[in-house]
Amino acid sequence: MSFVLVKLADSVTLLERIFYVVLVIRIVASFFPPQTDGWWSRLAGWAVRLTEPVLAPIRRRIPLMGMLDLSPLIAFFLVNIAAYVLNTILLSLARV
């Protein structure tokens, strides 16, 4: 049973890192708008679709500061905290 919990904790860490990469792609895409029908356009659209469910609730609660959108930064922190708490719980259950 502990092996399964450790592998589940590893999966949480992997998903966290994948989310970080997708979020960075979205941030870069916001600085460099994609051209129509290119690979960058498809990649940016994919990143927006994956990150918008996380960023939209944050954006509703945190107002924009001029042209600066802080929701990706807050999402980094919240995902990091959630992954840390979940990994701590899973690894402590694996040791029992």
N, CA, C and O atoms as a CHARMM CRD file, in Angstrom:
* protein
*
  384
    1    1 MET  N      0.82100  -1.19300   0.00000 PROA 1      0.00000
    2    1 MET  CA     0.00000   0.00000   0.00000 PROA 1      0.00000
    3    1 MET  C      0.86600   1.25900   0.00000 PROA 1      0.00000
    4    1 MET  O      0.52400   2.24600  -0.65000 PROA 1      0.00000
    5    2 SER  N      1.98200   1.22900   0.72300 PROA 2      0.00000
    6    2 SER  CA     2.82800   2.41700   0.79700 PROA 2      0.00000
    7    2 SER  C      3.46100   2.73000  -0.56600 PROA 2      0.00000
    8    2 SER  O      3.68700   3.89400  -0.89700 PROA 2      0.00000
    9    3 PHE  N      3.74300   1.68900  -1.34700 PROA 3      0.00000
   10    3 PHE  CA     4.30400   1.90300  -2.67700 PROA 3      0.00000
   11    3 PHE  C      3.33600   2.69300  -3.55100 PROA 3      0.00000
   12    3 PHE  O      3.74300   3.59100  -4.28800 PROA 3      0.00000
   13    4 VAL  N      2.05900   2.35300  -3.46400 PROA 4      0.00000
   14    4 VAL  CA     1.02700   3.04000  -4.24800 PROA 4      0.00000
   15    4 VAL  C      0.93300   4.50400  -3.83100 PROA 4      0.00000
   16    4 VAL  O      0.81300   5.38400  -4.68300 PROA 4      0.00000
   17    5 LEU  N      0.98800   4.77000  -2.53500 PROA 5      0.00000
   18    5 LEU  CA     0.89200   6.14400  -2.05000 PROA 5      0.00000
   19    5 LEU  C      2.10900   6.97200  -2.46000 PROA 5      0.00000
   20    5 LEU  O      1.98000   8.15100  -2.78900 PROA 5      0.00000
   21    6 VAL  N      3.27600   6.36100  -2.43900 PROA 6      0.00000
   22    6 VAL  CA     4.48500   7.07100  -2.87200 PROA 6      0.00000
   23    6 VAL  C      4.40000   7.39000  -4.36400 PROA 6      0.00000
   24    6 VAL  O      4.75100   8.49300  -4.78200 PROA 6      0.00000
   25    7 LYS  N      3.94300   6.44600  -5.15600 PROA 7      0.00000
   26    7 LYS  CA     3.80100   6.68600  -6.59500 PROA 7      0.00000
   27    7 LYS  C      2.71700   7.72500  -6.87000 PROA 7      0.00000
   28    7 LYS  O      2.83700   8.50400  -7.81600 PROA 7      0.00000
   29    8 LEU  N      1.67600   7.74500  -6.06700 PROA 8      0.00000
   30    8 LEU  CA     0.64100   8.76300  -6.20200 PROA 8      0.00000
   31    8 LEU  C      1.20100  10.14900  -5.88100 PROA 8      0.00000
   32    8 LEU  O      0.87100  11.12800  -6.54900 PROA 8      0.00000
   33    9 ALA  N      2.04800  10.22400  -4.85800 PROA 9      0.00000
   34    9 ALA  CA     2.71000  11.49300  -4.52500 PROA 9      0.00000
   35    9 ALA  C      3.63700  11.92500  -5.66200 PROA 9      0.00000
   36    9 ALA  O      3.72000  13.11200  -5.97800 PROA 9      0.00000
   37   10 ASP  N      4.33000  10.97000  -6.27400 PROA 10     0.00000
   38   10 ASP  CA     5.17400  11.29300  -7.43100 PROA 10     0.00000
   39   10 ASP  C      4.33100  11.81800  -8.59700 PROA 10     0.00000
   40   10 ASP  O      4.74700  12.72900  -9.31300 PROA 10     0.00000
   41   11 SER  N      3.15100  11.23600  -8.77800 PROA 11     0.00000
   42   11 SER  CA     2.25600  11.68600  -9.84400 PROA 11     0.00000
   43   11 SER  C      1.75800  13.10400  -9.59100 PROA 11     0.00000
   44   11 SER  O      1.61800  13.89300 -10.52500 PROA 11     0.00000
   45   12 VAL  N      1.49200  13.42500  -8.33300 PROA 12     0.00000
   46   12 VAL  CA     1.07000  14.78700  -7.98500 PROA 12     0.00000
   47   12 VAL  C      2.18500  15.76900  -8.32700 PROA 12     0.00000
   48   12 VAL  O      1.92200  16.84000  -8.87600 PROA 12     0.00000
   49   13 THR  N      3.41300  15.41600  -8.00900 PROA 13     0.00000
   50   13 THR  CA     4.55300  16.28100  -8.32700 PROA 13     0.00000
   51   13 THR  C      4.71100  16.44700  -9.83500 PROA 13     0.00000
   52   13 THR  O      4.98800  17.54600 -10.31500 PROA 13     0.00000
   53   14 LEU  N      4.53600  15.36900 -10.57500 PROA 14     0.00000
   54   14 LEU  CA     4.63500  15.43800 -12.03200 PROA 14     0.00000
   55   14 LEU  C      3.54600  16.34200 -12.61200 PROA 14     0.00000
   56   14 LEU  O      3.82700  17.16600 -13.48300 PROA 14     0.00000
   57   15 LEU  N      2.31500  16.19500 -12.14000 PROA 15     0.00000
   58   15 LEU  CA     1.22500  17.04900 -12.61700 PROA 15     0.00000
   59   15 LEU  C      1.46800  18.51400 -12.27600 PROA 15     0.00000
   60   15 LEU  O      1.14100  19.40400 -13.06200 PROA 15     0.00000
   61   16 GLU  N      2.04000  18.76000 -11.10600 PROA 16     0.00000
   62   16 GLU  CA     2.37300  20.12800 -10.71300 PROA 16     0.00000
   63   16 GLU  C      3.38500  20.73000 -11.69100 PROA 16     0.00000
   64   16 GLU  O      3.22800  21.87100 -12.12400 PROA 16     0.00000
   65   17 ARG  N      4.40100  19.97900 -12.03000 PROA 17     0.00000
   66   17 ARG  CA     5.43100  20.47900 -12.94500 PROA 17     0.00000
   67   17 ARG  C      4.88500  20.69100 -14.35200 PROA 17     0.00000
   68   17 ARG  O      5.24300  21.66100 -15.02100 PROA 17     0.00000
   69   18 ILE  N      4.02500  19.78900 -14.80000 PROA 18     0.00000
   70   18 ILE  CA     3.40200  19.95400 -16.11500 PROA 18     0.00000
   71   18 ILE  C      2.54400  21.21500 -16.13200 PROA 18     0.00000
   72   18 ILE  O      2.55800  21.97000 -17.10500 PROA 18     0.00000
   73   19 PHE  N      1.79700  21.43900 -15.05000 PROA 19     0.00000
   74   19 PHE  CA     0.97300  22.64700 -14.97700 PROA 19     0.00000
   75   19 PHE  C      1.84200  23.89700 -15.01900 PROA 19     0.00000
   76   19 PHE  O      1.48200  24.88100 -15.66500 PROA 19     0.00000
   77   20 TYR  N      2.97500  23.86600 -14.34200 PROA 20     0.00000
   78   20 TYR  CA     3.89100  25.01400 -14.36400 PROA 20     0.00000
   79   20 TYR  C      4.36400  25.31000 -15.78900 PROA 20     0.00000
   80   20 TYR  O      4.39600  26.46900 -16.20400 PROA 20     0.00000
   81   21 VAL  N      4.72700  24.28100 -16.52600 PROA 21     0.00000
   82   21 VAL  CA     5.20800  24.47000 -17.89800 PROA 21     0.00000
   83   21 VAL  C      4.09700  25.05900 -18.77000 PROA 21     0.00000
   84   21 VAL  O      4.33700  25.98100 -19.55000 PROA 21     0.00000
   85   22 VAL  N      2.88700  24.52600 -18.63500 PROA 22     0.00000
   86   22 VAL  CA     1.76700  25.02900 -19.42800 PROA 22     0.00000
   87   22 VAL  C      1.46000  26.47900 -19.05600 PROA 22     0.00000
   88   22 VAL  O      1.14000  27.28900 -19.92700 PROA 22     0.00000
   89   23 LEU  N      1.55400  26.80500 -17.78000 PROA 23     0.00000
   90   23 LEU  CA     1.30700  28.17400 -17.33900 PROA 23     0.00000
   91   23 LEU  C      2.37500  29.13200 -17.87500 PROA 23     0.00000
   92   23 LEU  O      2.06000  30.26000 -18.25500 PROA 23     0.00000
   93   24 VAL  N      3.61400  28.69600 -17.90800 PROA 24     0.00000
   94   24 VAL  CA     4.68000  29.53200 -18.47700 PROA 24     0.00000
   95   24 VAL  C      4.44700  29.73900 -19.97500 PROA 24     0.00000
   96   24 VAL  O      4.66800  30.83500 -20.49000 PROA 24     0.00000
   97   25 ILE  N      4.00700  28.70300 -20.67000 PROA 25     0.00000
   98   25 ILE  CA     3.68300  28.85000 -22.09400 PROA 25     0.00000
   99   25 ILE  C      2.58100  29.88900 -22.27100 PROA 25     0.00000
  100   25 ILE  O      2.64100  30.71100 -23.18500 PROA 25     0.00000
  101   26 ARG  N      1.58500  29.85400 -21.40700 PROA 26     0.00000
  102   26 ARG  CA     0.50300  30.83700 -21.49800 PROA 26     0.00000
  103   26 ARG  C      1.01700  32.25400 -21.22600 PROA 26     0.00000
  104   26 ARG  O      0.62500  33.19900 -21.91000 PROA 26     0.00000
  105   27 ILE  N      1.88200  32.39600 -20.24100 PROA 27     0.00000
  106   27 ILE  CA     2.42900  33.71900 -19.92000 PROA 27     0.00000
  107   27 ILE  C      3.24700  34.25400 -21.09400 PROA 27     0.00000
  108   27 ILE  O      3.10600  35.41800 -21.47000 PROA 27     0.00000
  109   28 VAL  N      4.09400  33.41600 -21.67000 PROA 28     0.00000
  110   28 VAL  CA     4.90200  33.84000 -22.82000 PROA 28     0.00000
  111   28 VAL  C      3.99400  34.17300 -24.00300 PROA 28     0.00000
  112   28 VAL  O      4.25200  35.13100 -24.73300 PROA 28     0.00000
  113   29 ALA  N      2.93800  33.39000 -24.19500 PROA 29     0.00000
  114   29 ALA  CA     2.01200  33.64500 -25.30200 PROA 29     0.00000
  115   29 ALA  C      1.28400  34.96700 -25.13000 PROA 29     0.00000
  116   29 ALA  O      0.89000  35.58600 -26.11800 PROA 29     0.00000
  117   30 SER  N      1.09900  35.40800 -23.89500 PROA 30     0.00000
  118   30 SER  CA     0.43800  36.69900 -23.69600 PROA 30     0.00000
  119   30 SER  C      1.36100  37.86000 -24.07200 PROA 30     0.00000
  120   30 SER  O      0.88100  38.94000 -24.41800 PROA 30     0.00000
  121   31 PHE  N      2.66400  37.65400 -24.00900 PROA 31     0.00000
  122   31 PHE  CA     3.60900  38.69700 -24.41600 PROA 31     0.00000
  123   31 PHE  C      3.85300  38.69200 -25.92600 PROA 31     0.00000
  124   31 PHE  O      4.08100  39.74100 -26.52800 PROA 31     0.00000
  125   32 PHE  N      3.80500  37.52400 -26.52200 PROA 32     0.00000
  126   32 PHE  CA     4.02700  37.38500 -27.95600 PROA 32     0.00000
  127   32 PHE  C      2.77800  36.77500 -28.57500 PROA 32     0.00000
  128   32 PHE  O      2.66800  35.55200 -28.65800 PROA 32     0.00000
  129   33 PRO  N      1.83900  37.60300 -29.00800 PROA 33     0.00000
  130   33 PRO  CA     0.58400  37.06500 -29.55100 PROA 33     0.00000
  131   33 PRO  C      0.84700  36.13900 -30.73000 PROA 33     0.00000
  132   33 PRO  O      1.64900  36.45400 -31.60900 PROA 33     0.00000
  133   34 PRO  N      0.17300  35.00200 -30.74800 PROA 34     0.00000
  134   34 PRO  CA     0.40800  34.03800 -31.82900 PROA 34     0.00000
  135   34 PRO  C     -0.17000  34.52500 -33.15600 PROA 34     0.00000
  136   34 PRO  O     -1.17200  35.23900 -33.19000 PROA 34     0.00000
  137   35 GLN  N      0.47400  34.13100 -34.22900 PROA 35     0.00000
  138   35 GLN  CA    -0.03100  34.41000 -35.56900 PROA 35     0.00000
  139   35 GLN  C     -1.12600  33.39700 -35.88600 PROA 35     0.00000
  140   35 GLN  O     -1.23500  32.37100 -35.21500 PROA 35     0.00000
  141   36 THR  N     -1.91700  33.67300 -36.88000 PROA 36     0.00000
  142   36 THR  CA    -3.01400  32.76800 -37.21600 PROA 36     0.00000
  143   36 THR  C     -2.48700  31.49300 -37.85000 PROA 36     0.00000
  144   36 THR  O     -1.56500  31.52200 -38.66600 PROA 36     0.00000
  145   37 ASP  N     -3.07800  30.38800 -37.46900 PROA 37     0.00000
  146   37 ASP  CA    -2.82100  29.05300 -38.03800 PROA 37     0.00000
  147   37 ASP  C     -1.37300  28.58900 -37.98100 PROA 37     0.00000
  148   37 ASP  O     -0.92700  27.86900 -38.87500 PROA 37     0.00000
  149   38 GLY  N     -0.64800  28.97100 -36.97900 PROA 38     0.00000
  150   38 GLY  CA     0.71200  28.47900 -36.81300 PROA 38     0.00000
  151   38 GLY  C      0.78300  27.52700 -35.62700 PROA 38     0.00000
  152   38 GLY  O     -0.18900  27.35900 -34.89200 PROA 38     0.00000
  153   39 TRP  N      1.93100  26.91500 -35.45300 PROA 39     0.00000
  154   39 TRP  CA     2.09100  25.99300 -34.32400 PROA 39     0.00000
  155   39 TRP  C      2.00700  26.74600 -33.00600 PROA 39     0.00000
  156   39 TRP  O      1.50600  26.21400 -32.01500 PROA 39     0.00000
  157   40 TRP  N      2.49900  27.99500 -32.98900 PROA 40     0.00000
  158   40 TRP  CA     2.44900  28.78500 -31.75700 PROA 40     0.00000
  159   40 TRP  C      1.00200  29.10600 -31.38700 PROA 40     0.00000
  160   40 TRP  O      0.65100  29.13700 -30.20800 PROA 40     0.00000
  161   41 SER  N      0.17600  29.34000 -32.38600 PROA 41     0.00000
  162   41 SER  CA    -1.23800  29.61800 -32.15000 PROA 41     0.00000
  163   41 SER  C     -1.92500  28.40700 -31.52300 PROA 41     0.00000
  164   41 SER  O     -2.70200  28.55100 -30.58000 PROA 41     0.00000
  165   42 ARG  N     -1.64300  27.23300 -32.03800 PROA 42     0.00000
  166   42 ARG  CA    -2.24800  26.01200 -31.48400 PROA 42     0.00000
  167   42 ARG  C     -1.74600  25.74000 -30.06900 PROA 42     0.00000
  168   42 ARG  O     -2.52000  25.35300 -29.19300 PROA 42     0.00000
  169   43 LEU  N     -0.44500  25.94500 -29.84900 PROA 43     0.00000
  170   43 LEU  CA     0.12700  25.71700 -28.52300 PROA 43     0.00000
  171   43 LEU  C     -0.43000  26.70900 -27.50800 PROA 43     0.00000
  172   43 LEU  O     -0.75600  26.32500 -26.38500 PROA 43     0.00000
  173   44 ALA  N     -0.54200  27.97200 -27.88900 PROA 44     0.00000
  174   44 ALA  CA    -1.07900  28.99200 -26.98700 PROA 44     0.00000
  175   44 ALA  C     -2.54800  28.72400 -26.68200 PROA 44     0.00000
  176   44 ALA  O     -2.97600  28.87600 -25.53800 PROA 44     0.00000
  177   45 GLY  N     -3.31800  28.33400 -27.67500 PROA 45     0.00000
  178   45 GLY  CA    -4.72900  28.00700 -27.44800 PROA 45     0.00000
  179   45 GLY  C     -4.88900  26.82500 -26.51300 PROA 45     0.00000
  180   45 GLY  O     -5.77200  26.81500 -25.65600 PROA 45     0.00000
  181   46 TRP  N     -4.04400  25.84300 -26.68000 PROA 46     0.00000
  182   46 TRP  CA    -4.06400  24.67100 -25.81100 PROA 46     0.00000
  183   46 TRP  C     -3.72500  25.06400 -24.37600 PROA 46     0.00000
  184   46 TRP  O     -4.35800  24.58800 -23.43400 PROA 46     0.00000
  185   47 ALA  N     -2.72700  25.93100 -24.21100 PROA 47     0.00000
  186   47 ALA  CA    -2.32700  26.37800 -22.87200 PROA 47     0.00000
  187   47 ALA  C     -3.43400  27.18900 -22.21300 PROA 47     0.00000
  188   47 ALA  O     -3.66700  27.05900 -21.01100 PROA 47     0.00000
  189   48 VAL  N     -4.11300  28.02100 -22.98400 PROA 48     0.00000
  190   48 VAL  CA    -5.22100  28.80900 -22.43000 PROA 48     0.00000
  191   48 VAL  C     -6.34400  27.89100 -21.97100 PROA 48     0.00000
  192   48 VAL  O     -6.88800  28.08000 -20.88400 PROA 48     0.00000
  193   49 ARG  N     -6.69800  26.90600 -22.77700 PROA 49     0.00000
  194   49 ARG  CA    -7.78000  25.97500 -22.40100 PROA 49     0.00000
  195   49 ARG  C     -7.44200  25.18200 -21.14600 PROA 49     0.00000
  196   49 ARG  O     -8.33400  24.88400 -20.35200 PROA 49     0.00000
  197   50 LEU  N     -6.18400  24.83700 -20.95100 PROA 50     0.00000
  198   50 LEU  CA    -5.80000  24.06000 -19.76900 PROA 50     0.00000
  199   50 LEU  C     -5.69500  24.90200 -18.50400 PROA 50     0.00000
  200   50 LEU  O     -5.97300  24.40700 -17.41200 PROA 50     0.00000
  201   51 THR  N     -5.30200  26.15500 -18.63100 PROA 51     0.00000
  202   51 THR  CA    -5.06700  26.97100 -17.43800 PROA 51     0.00000
  203   51 THR  C     -6.24500  27.85400 -17.05600 PROA 51     0.00000
  204   51 THR  O     -6.32300  28.30100 -15.91200 PROA 51     0.00000
  205   52 GLU  N     -7.14700  28.11500 -17.96300 PROA 52     0.00000
  206   52 GLU  CA    -8.25600  29.02700 -17.67300 PROA 52     0.00000
  207   52 GLU  C     -9.14200  28.55500 -16.51400 PROA 52     0.00000
  208   52 GLU  O     -9.58900  29.40000 -15.73900 PROA 52     0.00000
  209   53 PRO  N     -9.42200  27.24600 -16.34900 PROA 53     0.00000
  210   53 PRO  CA   -10.22400  26.84000 -15.18500 PROA 53     0.00000
  211   53 PRO  C     -9.56900  27.16900 -13.84200 PROA 53     0.00000
  212   53 PRO  O    -10.26600  27.31600 -12.83800 PROA 53     0.00000
  213   54 VAL  N     -8.25900  27.28300 -13.81200 PROA 54     0.00000
  214   54 VAL  CA    -7.56500  27.65100 -12.57200 PROA 54     0.00000
  215   54 VAL  C     -7.47400  29.17000 -12.44100 PROA 54     0.00000
  216   54 VAL  O     -7.64800  29.71200 -11.35000 PROA 54     0.00000
  217   55 LEU  N     -7.20400  29.84900 -13.54100 PROA 55     0.00000
  218   55 LEU  CA    -6.97700  31.29300 -13.48500 PROA 55     0.00000
  219   55 LEU  C     -8.26400  32.10800 -13.38000 PROA 55     0.00000
  220   55 LEU  O     -8.25900  33.17500 -12.76500 PROA 55     0.00000
  221   56 ALA  N     -9.35300  31.64100 -13.95800 PROA 56     0.00000
  222   56 ALA  CA   -10.59700  32.42400 -13.96400 PROA 56     0.00000
  223   56 ALA  C    -11.12000  32.71600 -12.55800 PROA 56     0.00000
  224   56 ALA  O    -11.46900  33.86500 -12.28700 PROA 56     0.00000
  225   57 PRO  N    -11.19500  31.73500 -11.64400 PROA 57     0.00000
  226   57 PRO  CA   -11.66600  32.06600 -10.28900 PROA 57     0.00000
  227   57 PRO  C    -10.73500  33.02700  -9.55500 PROA 57     0.00000
  228   57 PRO  O    -11.19400  33.86400  -8.77800 PROA 57     0.00000
  229   58 ILE  N     -9.44300  32.91200  -9.79700 PROA 58     0.00000
  230   58 ILE  CA    -8.48600  33.82900  -9.16300 PROA 58     0.00000
  231   58 ILE  C     -8.69200  35.23500  -9.71800 PROA 58     0.00000
  232   58 ILE  O     -8.68100  36.21200  -8.97000 PROA 58     0.00000
  233   59 ARG  N     -8.87800  35.33000 -11.02800 PROA 59     0.00000
  234   59 ARG  CA    -9.06200  36.62400 -11.67100 PROA 59     0.00000
  235   59 ARG  C    -10.33900  37.31800 -11.19400 PROA 59     0.00000
  236   59 ARG  O    -10.38600  38.54500 -11.11500 PROA 59     0.00000
  237   60 ARG  N    -11.37400  36.53600 -10.87800 PROA 60     0.00000
  238   60 ARG  CA   -12.61600  37.12700 -10.37100 PROA 60     0.00000
  239   60 ARG  C    -12.42700  37.72400  -8.98900 PROA 60     0.00000
  240   60 ARG  O    -13.08900  38.70300  -8.64400 PROA 60     0.00000
  241   61 ARG  N    -11.53600  37.15300  -8.19300 PROA 61     0.00000
  242   61 ARG  CA   -11.33300  37.62200  -6.81700 PROA 61     0.00000
  243   61 ARG  C    -10.25900  38.70400  -6.69400 PROA 61     0.00000
  244   61 ARG  O    -10.33600  39.56400  -5.81600 PROA 61     0.00000
  245   62 ILE  N     -9.27600  38.65900  -7.56000 PROA 62     0.00000
  246   62 ILE  CA    -8.16900  39.61800  -7.50900 PROA 62     0.00000
  247   62 ILE  C     -8.32800  40.59800  -8.67700 PROA 62     0.00000
  248   62 ILE  O     -8.31900  40.18200  -9.83500 PROA 62     0.00000
  249   63 PRO  N     -8.47200  41.88200  -8.38400 PROA 63     0.00000
  250   63 PRO  CA    -8.62700  42.84100  -9.49200 PROA 63     0.00000
  251   63 PRO  C     -7.31100  43.03400 -10.25000 PROA 63     0.00000
  252   63 PRO  O     -6.22600  42.81900  -9.71200 PROA 63     0.00000
  253   64 LEU  N     -7.43800  43.44000 -11.49600 PROA 64     0.00000
  254   64 LEU  CA    -6.25000  43.74000 -12.30000 PROA 64     0.00000
  255   64 LEU  C     -5.56200  44.97800 -11.74300 PROA 64     0.00000
  256   64 LEU  O     -6.21600  45.90600 -11.26700 PROA 64     0.00000
  257   65 MET  N     -4.25800  44.98000 -11.80700 PROA 65     0.00000
  258   65 MET  CA    -3.48200  46.14400 -11.37800 PROA 65     0.00000
  259   65 MET  C     -2.97800  46.84500 -12.63200 PROA 65     0.00000
  260   65 MET  O     -1.85000  46.62200 -13.07100 PROA 65     0.00000
  261   66 GLY  N     -3.81900  47.68600 -13.19600 PROA 66     0.00000
  262   66 GLY  CA    -3.47800  48.33500 -14.45600 PROA 66     0.00000
  263   66 GLY  C     -3.49900  47.30400 -15.57100 PROA 66     0.00000
  264   66 GLY  O     -4.52000  46.66100 -15.81300 PROA 66     0.00000
  265   67 MET  N     -2.38100  47.15000 -16.24300 PROA 67     0.00000
  266   67 MET  CA    -2.26100  46.15400 -17.31300 PROA 67     0.00000
  267   67 MET  C     -1.68800  44.83900 -16.79900 PROA 67     0.00000
  268   67 MET  O     -1.48600  43.90800 -17.57900 PROA 67     0.00000
  269   68 LEU  N     -1.42500  44.75100 -15.50800 PROA 68     0.00000
  270   68 LEU  CA    -0.76000  43.59100 -14.93000 PROA 68     0.00000
  271   68 LEU  C     -1.78400  42.60500 -14.37000 PROA 68     0.00000
  272   68 LEU  O     -2.61000  42.96200 -13.53000 PROA 68     0.00000
  273   69 ASP  N     -1.72200  41.37900 -14.84000 PROA 69     0.00000
  274   69 ASP  CA    -2.59000  40.30900 -14.35500 PROA 69     0.00000
  275   69 ASP  C     -1.77100  39.42800 -13.41400 PROA 69     0.00000
  276   69 ASP  O     -0.84300  38.74400 -13.84500 PROA 69     0.00000
  277   70 LEU  N     -2.11500  39.45000 -12.14400 PROA 70     0.00000
  278   70 LEU  CA    -1.36200  38.68300 -11.14900 PROA 70     0.00000
  279   70 LEU  C     -1.88100  37.26100 -10.96200 PROA 70     0.00000
  280   70 LEU  O     -1.31900  36.50400 -10.17100 PROA 70     0.00000
  281   71 SER  N     -2.93400  36.88300 -11.66900 PROA 71     0.00000
  282   71 SER  CA    -3.51100  35.55700 -11.46300 PROA 71     0.00000
  283   71 SER  C     -2.53700  34.41100 -11.75300 PROA 71     0.00000
  284   71 SER  O     -2.58100  33.42000 -11.02500 PROA 71     0.00000
  285   72 PRO  N     -1.65900  34.47200 -12.76700 PROA 72     0.00000
  286   72 PRO  CA    -0.70300  33.37000 -12.93700 PROA 72     0.00000
  287   72 PRO  C      0.26100  33.23000 -11.76000 PROA 72     0.00000
  288   72 PRO  O      0.60100  32.11600 -11.36200 PROA 72     0.00000
  289   73 LEU  N      0.69700  34.35200 -11.21000 PROA 73     0.00000
  290   73 LEU  CA     1.60300  34.30100 -10.05700 PROA 73     0.00000
  291   73 LEU  C      0.90700  33.67600  -8.85100 PROA 73     0.00000
  292   73 LEU  O      1.48800  32.84300  -8.15400 PROA 73     0.00000
  293   74 ILE  N     -0.32400  34.07700  -8.61200 PROA 74     0.00000
  294   74 ILE  CA    -1.08900  33.51000  -7.49800 PROA 74     0.00000
  295   74 ILE  C     -1.36400  32.03200  -7.74600 PROA 74     0.00000
  296   74 ILE  O     -1.34500  31.23100  -6.81200 PROA 74     0.00000
  297   75 ALA  N     -1.62300  31.66400  -9.01200 PROA 75     0.00000
  298   75 ALA  CA    -1.84500  30.25400  -9.34200 PROA 75     0.00000
  299   75 ALA  C     -0.59700  29.42500  -9.06800 PROA 75     0.00000
  300   75 ALA  O     -0.70100  28.29800  -8.58400 PROA 75     0.00000
  301   76 PHE  N      0.59000  29.96800  -9.37200 PROA 76     0.00000
  302   76 PHE  CA     1.83400  29.27100  -9.04900 PROA 76     0.00000
  303   76 PHE  C      1.89100  28.95000  -7.55800 PROA 76     0.00000
  304   76 PHE  O      2.18300  27.81900  -7.16900 PROA 76     0.00000
  305   77 PHE  N      1.61100  29.94600  -6.73400 PROA 77     0.00000
  306   77 PHE  CA     1.66700  29.74500  -5.28500 PROA 77     0.00000
  307   77 PHE  C      0.61000  28.75300  -4.80600 PROA 77     0.00000
  308   77 PHE  O      0.91100  27.86700  -4.00600 PROA 77     0.00000
  309   78 LEU  N     -0.62400  28.89400  -5.28700 PROA 78     0.00000
  310   78 LEU  CA    -1.70200  28.01600  -4.82600 PROA 78     0.00000
  311   78 LEU  C     -1.48300  26.56300  -5.24600 PROA 78     0.00000
  312   78 LEU  O     -1.72400  25.64300  -4.46500 PROA 78     0.00000
  313   79 VAL  N     -1.02600  26.36100  -6.47900 PROA 79     0.00000
  314   79 VAL  CA    -0.75800  24.99200  -6.94200 PROA 79     0.00000
  315   79 VAL  C      0.40600  24.39500  -6.16300 PROA 79     0.00000
  316   79 VAL  O      0.38500  23.21300  -5.82000 PROA 79     0.00000
  317   80 ASN  N      1.41400  25.20300  -5.88500 PROA 80     0.00000
  318   80 ASN  CA     2.55700  24.73400  -5.10000 PROA 80     0.00000
  319   80 ASN  C      2.11800  24.33200  -3.69600 PROA 80     0.00000
  320   80 ASN  O      2.51600  23.27700  -3.20200 PROA 80     0.00000
  321   81 ILE  N      1.30900  25.15700  -3.05400 PROA 81     0.00000
  322   81 ILE  CA     0.83100  24.85000  -1.70000 PROA 81     0.00000
  323   81 ILE  C     -0.04300  23.60300  -1.71200 PROA 81     0.00000
  324   81 ILE  O      0.10000  22.73600  -0.85000 PROA 81     0.00000
  325   82 ALA  N     -0.95100  23.50800  -2.68500 PROA 82     0.00000
  326   82 ALA  CA    -1.83900  22.34400  -2.76100 PROA 82     0.00000
  327   82 ALA  C     -1.04200  21.05800  -2.98800 PROA 82     0.00000
  328   82 ALA  O     -1.32600  20.03800  -2.36000 PROA 82     0.00000
  329   83 ALA  N     -0.05300  21.09800  -3.87500 PROA 83     0.00000
  330   83 ALA  CA     0.76500  19.90900  -4.13500 PROA 83     0.00000
  331   83 ALA  C      1.58600  19.53800  -2.90800 PROA 83     0.00000
  332   83 ALA  O      1.74100  18.35700  -2.59800 PROA 83     0.00000
  333   84 TYR  N      2.10900  20.53600  -2.21100 PROA 84     0.00000
  334   84 TYR  CA     2.89400  20.26800  -1.00500 PROA 84     0.00000
  335   84 TYR  C      2.02900  19.60300   0.07000 PROA 84     0.00000
  336   84 TYR  O      2.43800  18.61400   0.67700 PROA 84     0.00000
  337   85 VAL  N      0.84400  20.14700   0.29800 PROA 85     0.00000
  338   85 VAL  CA    -0.04600  19.58000   1.31800 PROA 85     0.00000
  339   85 VAL  C     -0.45900  18.16700   0.93400 PROA 85     0.00000
  340   85 VAL  O     -0.44000  17.26400   1.77100 PROA 85     0.00000
  341   86 LEU  N     -0.83200  17.97000  -0.32700 PROA 86     0.00000
  342   86 LEU  CA    -1.25600  16.64300  -0.77100 PROA 86     0.00000
  343   86 LEU  C     -0.11100  15.63600  -0.68200 PROA 86     0.00000
  344   86 LEU  O     -0.31700  14.50500  -0.24000 PROA 86     0.00000
  345   87 ASN  N      1.08400  16.03100  -1.09400 PROA 87     0.00000
  346   87 ASN  CA     2.23800  15.13300  -0.99600 PROA 87     0.00000
  347   87 ASN  C      2.58100  14.81700   0.45200 PROA 87     0.00000
  348   87 ASN  O      2.94000  13.68300   0.76900 PROA 87     0.00000
  349   88 THR  N      2.47700  15.80100   1.33000 PROA 88     0.00000
  350   88 THR  CA     2.75000  15.56300   2.74800 PROA 88     0.00000
  351   88 THR  C      1.77200  14.55400   3.32600 PROA 88     0.00000
  352   88 THR  O      2.16700  13.65300   4.06700 PROA 88     0.00000
  353   89 ILE  N      0.50900  14.70300   2.99100 PROA 89     0.00000
  354   89 ILE  CA    -0.50400  13.76400   3.48400 PROA 89     0.00000
  355   89 ILE  C     -0.24800  12.36800   2.93400 PROA 89     0.00000
  356   89 ILE  O     -0.27100  11.39100   3.68300 PROA 89     0.00000
  357   90 LEU  N     -0.00500  12.26900   1.63000 PROA 90     0.00000
  358   90 LEU  CA     0.21300  10.95400   1.02200 PROA 90     0.00000
  359   90 LEU  C      1.45600  10.26900   1.57700 PROA 90     0.00000
  360   90 LEU  O      1.43300   9.07200   1.86200 PROA 90     0.00000
  361   91 LEU  N      2.53500  11.02000   1.72900 PROA 91     0.00000
  362   91 LEU  CA     3.77000  10.40400   2.22800 PROA 91     0.00000
  363   91 LEU  C      3.68000  10.06800   3.70900 PROA 91     0.00000
  364   91 LEU  O      4.30300   9.10500   4.15600 PROA 91     0.00000
  365   92 SER  N      2.92200  10.83600   4.47500 PROA 92     0.00000
  366   92 SER  CA     2.75200  10.48200   5.88800 PROA 92     0.00000
  367   92 SER  C      1.87500   9.24000   6.02100 PROA 92     0.00000
  368   92 SER  O      2.08800   8.43100   6.92400 PROA 92     0.00000
  369   93 LEU  N      0.89900   9.08000   5.14200 PROA 93     0.00000
  370   93 LEU  CA     0.09200   7.85800   5.15900 PROA 93     0.00000
  371   93 LEU  C      0.91300   6.65000   4.71400 PROA 93     0.00000
  372   93 LEU  O      0.67200   5.53300   5.17200 PROA 93     0.00000
  373   94 ALA  N      1.87400   6.86800   3.82800 PROA 94     0.00000
  374   94 ALA  CA     2.71300   5.77000   3.35200 PROA 94     0.00000
  375   94 ALA  C      3.64400   5.26000   4.44600 PROA 94     0.00000
  376   94 ALA  O      4.03200   4.09200   4.43300 PROA 94     0.00000
  377   95 ARG  N      4.00300   6.12000   5.38800 PROA 95     0.00000
  378   95 ARG  CA     4.91100   5.71600   6.46700 PROA 95     0.00000
  379   95 ARG  C      4.19700   4.98500   7.59200 PROA 95     0.00000
  380   95 ARG  O      4.84200   4.30800   8.39300 PROA 95     0.00000
  381   96 VAL  N      2.89600   5.10900   7.66600 PROA 96     0.00000
  382   96 VAL  CA     2.14800   4.49700   8.78200 PROA 96     0.00000
  383   96 VAL  C      2.10100   3.00800   8.64500 PROA 96     0.00000
  384   96 VAL  O      1.51700   2.32900   9.48900 PROA 96     0.00000
